[in-house]
């Protein structure tokens, strides 16, 4: 079995060859790695759940590793509660397809876009507003069958995401 190369090992091998990184090489490695993890996670979800399920990608910044960003990809039966640094999909098993739900940026990006939306990408601005106004939260409640069972409180959303 081939030994899995961690990000650190790939960096070390590359630095032994050269003093610089090609952005294309780094991005290519990240995209390939993420695609493999996503496909593996979908396969695991197909085996575990008899019907539809959700895929979540969360970004974490490793402060001890000079702010290296890492992605964590996992499956779950219920729709996740939206939060910062999160991308969510619904896997529709009968159609064998992914439905994109949302991709929420980092907290500092959300705050910047809220305060200074002029000049920002329109899709990013809409995503930030949908997150902050509770639209994604409502959607998660609806997908989980919880929206009808509880009163939606805008003040609660402000307290959670404010």
N, C-alpha and C positions, 0 to 999 in steps of 0.2 A: 504494500500500500504506500502510495506517495505521501511524503510528509507535507502537511499543510504549511504554506508559507504565510507567516503573519506579516502585517504591514511593516513592523519593525525589521524583520528579516529582509523584506524586499528593499527597504530603504538602505540597510547596511550593504547588501550586495551591489546596489546601484552606486552608492557612495564610494565603494572600492574601485569602481570602474571610472568614475568621473566626479567632478566637484559640483555639478549642477544637476538640476532636474528639468526635464522637459515637461511642460504643463500637459502636453498631449499624452505622454506616457503615464503620468500620475492619474489624470482624469480617465484614461482608458482602463487602467487597472481598477479604479474605483467602480466604473460602470460595469465592467466584466464581473467583478466580485459581487456587486449588488445584484446583478441579473441572476447569477448562480444561486445566491442565497434566496432570492425571491422565488425562483423556480423550485428549489428544495422545500421551501416553506409551503408553497402551494401544494406540492405533492404530499407533504405530511398532513396538511389540512384536509385534502381529499380523502385520505385514508381514515382520518380520525372522525370527521363529521359526515353524517348521512345527507345533509343538505347544504345550504349556503353557509358561508362563514366570512370572517373579516380578516384582512391582512393589515398590519400596522408597521410602519417604519418610523422609528424614533431616532433622532439625532442626539448624540451626547458629545460634549466637548470634554476631553481629558485634559484637565488643567496641569496635572503632573507630567504629562507628555508634551509640554509646550503647545497646548491648545490643539492637539490632534482631534479631529472630528471622527466619530465612529457611528455607524448605523447599526441599529438593532432591528431585526425583522422577525416578526412572530405572527402566529395566527391565533384567533380566538372566536368563540361562538357568538358573543354579543358585540354590538357596535361599541367602539370605545368612546369615552367621554373626550371631546376635543380639547387639546391643550397645545402649548407652544412646542415647536420642533417636532411636529407629528404629521405624517401623511397616512391617510386611511383609504382602503379600498374594500369593496364588498365583492366576494367571489360568488358568482352565480353558477352553481354546479351544473344545472340542466343545460345551460348554454356554453359551459366551459369558458367563461370570460370574466374579466375584472371590470368592475364599475368604480371609477374614481369618485371618492367622496369629498376629500379636502386635503390640502397641504398647507399647514399653518407654519409660518416662519418663527424665528427666534423672538423672544420677548422684546429685545431692544429694537428689532426691525418693526414689530407691531406698533410699538410706541412712536417710533420715528414717522411711520406712515400715517398714523392717526393725527399727529401734530403738523406734519408737513407733507400732505398728499400730492401737492403740485409737482409735476415732473416725474412722478413714480409711474410704473407700469400699471395700466388700468386693471389687469387681472389681479395683481398684487393688492391694489387698493380695495377691490371688491372682496377679495379673500379676507383681508384684515377686518373690513366692516362686517362681513358675515360672521366672522369669529366673535368679534366684540359685541355685536348686537344680539348674539345668542342664536342666530339662524342655524349654525352647525350643531349646537347643543340641542335645539328642537328637533333637528333631523335625526340625531342619535337617539333621542327619546322615542321618536316615531318609529324608527327601524327596530328598536327593542320592544315595541308595543307598550311603552310606558307613558306616552303623551296623554292618552285618554284617562289614565288613572290618577293624574295629579295636575294640579293647577300650575301653569307655567308662570313663574314670578320673575319679571324683568329685574327687580332689585337683587334677587339671588344671583342672576347672571353677572350683574355689575360687581357684586361682592366676590364672585369666583374669579372673574377675568379682569376686573377693573384695572 
